[in-house]
Amino acid sequence: MSGGGLLVAGTTSDAGKSVVTAGICRWLVRQGVKVAPFKAQNMSLNSFVTREGAEIGRAQAMQAQACRIEPTALMNPVLLKPGSDRTSQVVLMGRPVGEMSARGYHGGRQEALLGTVLDCLAELRGTYDAVICEGAGSPAEINLRRTDIVNMGIARNARLPVLVVGDIDRGGVFASFFGTVALLSPEDQAFVAGFLVNKFRGDVSLLEPGLEMLLGLTGRRTYGVLPFRHGLGIDEEDGLRISLRGTVRESNTAPPVGEDVLRVAVCAIPLMSNFTDVDALAAEPGVVVRFVDRPEELADADLVVIPGTRGTVKALEWLRERGLADALVRRAAEQRPTLGICGGFQILGEHIDDEVESRQGPVDGLGVLPLRVRFAREKTLTRPVGVALGEPVEGYEIHHGIAQLTGGEAFLDGCRVGQTWGTHWHGSLESDGFRRAFLREVAAAAGRRFVPAPDTSFAALREEQLDRLGDLIEQHADTDALWRLIESGAPQGLPFIPPGAPA
């Protein structure tokens, strides 16, 4: 017998689908329910490597953690990794299968993947008591409905009830809820069970008349009103917006242990991927993390991080155009700490030969680290473990670039020259002992009287965040009604709201 299921859709991208899905998963697992997450198709530059060596969205890995299970490729069978405004790398069942334009993908390839997606969902439902699915964008994207495999396409085929999440902090949530339903066909509308309000500030009693009117207009109830909470946007799917100069990664509110704070500047390079690597730094009391795009913003930074990217050569050109490349080379000469991760590591090298990603062939790097990089068609997907700075460390690798080191001091799989460090390992800073040892070196080199907190556990902080998400669902949603949806499906006899989808 198949387990129960629910599809969490949204009125918009970033309405809170990922965190609501994680919250429902954590609430269920605390009730003793064997639960798994699922997202048929994900578009994200933040990805993760499972233990079997499959690449999936980081949001699904986070949701699996909320379920207290290991993530697998079944949970995110299709991952799209944008390489430009028009093309994406298609990752199927954890492995890249090629680059494709949006027109080519929606013109037939996406629809052809429906069988694979439904098979993965069926396998999960045969194994777990419940599967909580996450939609993508909005289910009312009528231009894409014919080939949809992630919203109403999968809800209809798998007969999943749909809960629509709306971000009230943006405004217009009632119109968004009504319009979402009213733009669906009668067959799709039959699966939309109701709504969940997210990020509400203030007195819920003031909202209740509107919810009653929405029920009268649509025949669909609201299953909860979740209050606004800071710091819950963990492992976001979408890259930070390009206009993020001055954006500060939310940090731990505890005061610094030492006399100084440590300032970290992250270069906001194009197609930035796995910027979640710096979350572990932001979790340290006294570490201030901000994203920058001007050379003068590196001046007071104690540590500069060049993160991963899906476009190493494009990011290198961007750094040069903005004057950041020269600033990074000066930092290296002045023995001021810089860390390059994955694409950022490659950028710091002497030479890049790329016939795969940018197809620009030979390109000079910044020449700060002694390595030459050749892009291979086969993608490296591994979960390495090791020791660095006298501490155990683990991470994950996702890259086409193969590094040939010609010198420097060994550092993870990369190297170190003076105070410039480079590695392909994502996630290494989540290893607490290694992170503290690294920050002590950075503080000493920067002349800061900063002391890492002796007891910060990134894994424990992540668990606390997931429990907070579970608390939000438990305390502010009608959990009995949610369980009835998961177990029994959408209520029968839901009314049709005109005009419905265009013919």
Salt bridges, closest charged atoms under 4 A:
ASP14 OD2 - ARG170 NH2 3.37
GLU55 OE2 - LYS81 NZ 2.63
GLU55 OE1 - LYS379 NZ 2.78
GLU70 OE2 - ARG51 NE 3.35
GLU99 OE2 - ARG310 NH2 2.92
GLU111 OE1 - ARG146 NH1 3.33
GLU134 OE2 - LYS39 NZ 3.12
ASP167 OD2 - ARG170 NE 3.46
ASP167 OD2 - LYS199 NZ 3.56
ASP169 OD1 - ARG201 NE 2.84
ASP188 OD2 - ARG145 NE 2.74
ASP188 OD1 - ARG156 NH1 2.60
ASP235 OD2 - ARG58 NH2 3.35
ASP235 OD2 - ARG462 NH1 3.29
GLU236 OE1 - ARG249 NH2 3.23
GLU237 OE1 - LYS39 NZ 2.85
GLU259 OE1 - ARG449 NH1 3.14
ASP277 OD2 - HIS426 ND1 2.73
ASP279 OD1 - ARG249 NE 2.52
GLU284 OE2 - ARG435 NE 2.83
ASP293 OD1 - ARG245 NE 3.19
ASP293 OD2 - ARG322 NH1 3.69
ASP300 OD1 - ARG290 NH2 2.68
ASP302 OD1 - ARG448 NE 2.79
GLU397 OE1 - HIS399 NE2 2.60
ASP413 OD2 - HIS424 ND1 3.41
GLU430 OE2 - ARG58 NH2 3.67
ASP432 OD1 - ARG435 NH2 2.90
GLU441 OE1 - ARG416 NH2 2.98
GLU463 OE1 - ARG26 NH1 3.14
ASP467 OD1 - ARG26 NH1 2.91
ASP467 OD1 - ARG30 NH1 3.15
ASP471 OD1 - ARG30 NH2 2.90
GLU474 OE1 - ARG30 NH2 3.15
ASP478 OD2 - ARG221 NH2 2.98
